[in-house]
């Protein structure tokens, strides 16, 4: 996800987390959650 230089917003991240939940992909959901926290911190520093 990071290596492809995608522009993600809160709606995309929310949809990804929902999809992980529906598909029972908790590990991937945790990875996306960690990325979302990092993403939020970077945006606050701008």
Backbone bond lengths (Angstrom), bond angles and torsions (degrees), N, CA, C in turn:
res aa  C-N    CA-C-N  psi(-1)  N-CA   C-N-CA  omega(-1)  CA-C   N-CA-C  phi
1 X - - - 1.443 - - 1.524 110.35 -
2 X 1.290 118.32 -46.96 1.448 121.95 -177.65 1.521 111.67 -71.02
3 X 1.310 117.08 -36.12 1.457 120.29 -174.63 1.526 112.67 -70.52
4 X 1.318 117.58 -18.21 1.459 120.34 -178.66 1.521 112.64 -89.74
5 X 1.340 118.38 0.54 1.458 122.72 176.25 1.523 112.40 55.93
6 X 1.331 116.97 49.38 1.457 121.18 178.60 1.518 110.27 -82.48
7 X 1.323 116.20 145.65 1.455 120.95 173.77 1.519 107.99 -93.47
8 X 1.315 116.35 103.24 1.456 121.20 -177.69 1.513 110.07 -101.74
9 X 1.335 115.59 146.38 1.451 120.04 173.93 1.530 108.64 -122.24
10 X 1.317 116.38 -179.71 1.462 120.06 -176.27 1.520 112.00 -63.74
11 X 1.323 118.07 -30.44 1.458 121.07 -179.94 1.530 111.09 -70.10
12 X 1.315 116.35 -41.30 1.462 120.76 178.03 1.520 110.87 -65.21
13 X 1.326 116.40 -45.35 1.463 120.04 179.69 1.522 111.23 -63.29
14 X 1.330 116.81 -39.78 1.458 120.88 177.65 1.527 111.10 -63.03
15 X 1.323 116.66 -42.96 1.464 120.96 178.58 1.524 111.12 -64.08
16 X 1.328 117.03 -39.70 1.465 120.52 178.27 1.526 111.18 -63.50
17 X 1.336 116.78 -43.06 1.463 120.07 179.23 1.526 111.13 -65.42
18 X 1.320 117.20 -39.09 1.464 120.96 177.10 1.525 110.48 -63.34
19 X 1.325 116.69 -44.01 1.465 120.72 179.22 1.524 110.92 -62.12
20 X 1.325 116.89 -40.47 1.468 120.28 178.28 1.519 110.61 -62.93
21 X 1.321 116.16 -39.22 1.458 120.64 179.69 1.527 111.05 -65.32
22 X 1.320 116.53 -46.46 1.460 121.60 -179.17 1.529 110.88 -63.41
23 X 1.322 116.97 -37.49 1.467 122.12 -177.22 1.524 113.04 -89.89
24 X 1.333 116.62 4.68 1.463 122.03 179.03 1.536 111.53 58.61
25 X 1.316 115.78 46.88 1.463 122.38 179.25 1.527 109.20 -111.62
26 X 1.321 116.28 66.59 1.464 120.08 -173.48 1.526 112.74 -64.29
27 X 1.309 118.15 -37.66 1.472 119.63 -179.78 1.532 110.74 -64.15
28 X 1.316 116.79 -45.17 1.467 120.17 178.29 1.525 109.96 -65.29
29 X 1.328 117.54 -37.15 1.460 121.17 176.85 1.515 111.77 -61.74
30 X 1.326 116.79 -39.62 1.468 120.82 177.60 1.526 110.74 -65.66
31 X 1.322 117.21 -38.45 1.466 120.81 177.39 1.529 110.56 -63.50
32 X 1.322 115.88 -43.38 1.464 120.24 -179.95 1.523 110.15 -66.87
33 X 1.330 116.92 -38.91 1.465 120.74 177.98 1.528 110.33 -61.72
34 X 1.314 117.35 -44.38 1.467 120.95 178.22 1.528 110.41 -62.42
35 X 1.321 116.62 -41.29 1.460 120.52 177.13 1.525 110.52 -62.57
36 X 1.340 116.84 -41.06 1.467 120.98 179.95 1.522 110.98 -62.68
37 X 1.324 117.35 -39.99 1.464 120.38 177.35 1.523 110.69 -63.65
38 X 1.316 116.39 -43.23 1.468 121.25 177.95 1.534 110.06 -63.35
39 X 1.319 116.45 -43.24 1.457 123.61 178.54 1.529 110.23 -58.85
40 X 1.329 117.31 -43.95 1.468 121.87 179.89 1.521 110.86 -65.56
41 X 1.314 117.20 -40.60 1.462 120.58 179.58 1.524 111.14 -65.20
42 X 1.316 117.26 -40.71 1.465 120.72 178.64 1.520 111.46 -63.91
43 X 1.315 117.04 -39.65 1.471 120.68 -179.34 1.518 111.14 -67.47
44 X 1.325 117.73 -32.76 1.461 120.81 179.66 1.521 111.32 -71.55
45 X 1.319 117.02 -27.49 1.461 120.80 -179.10 1.521 113.04 -79.28
46 X 1.317 117.97 -11.46 1.470 120.42 -178.31 1.497 112.35 -78.61
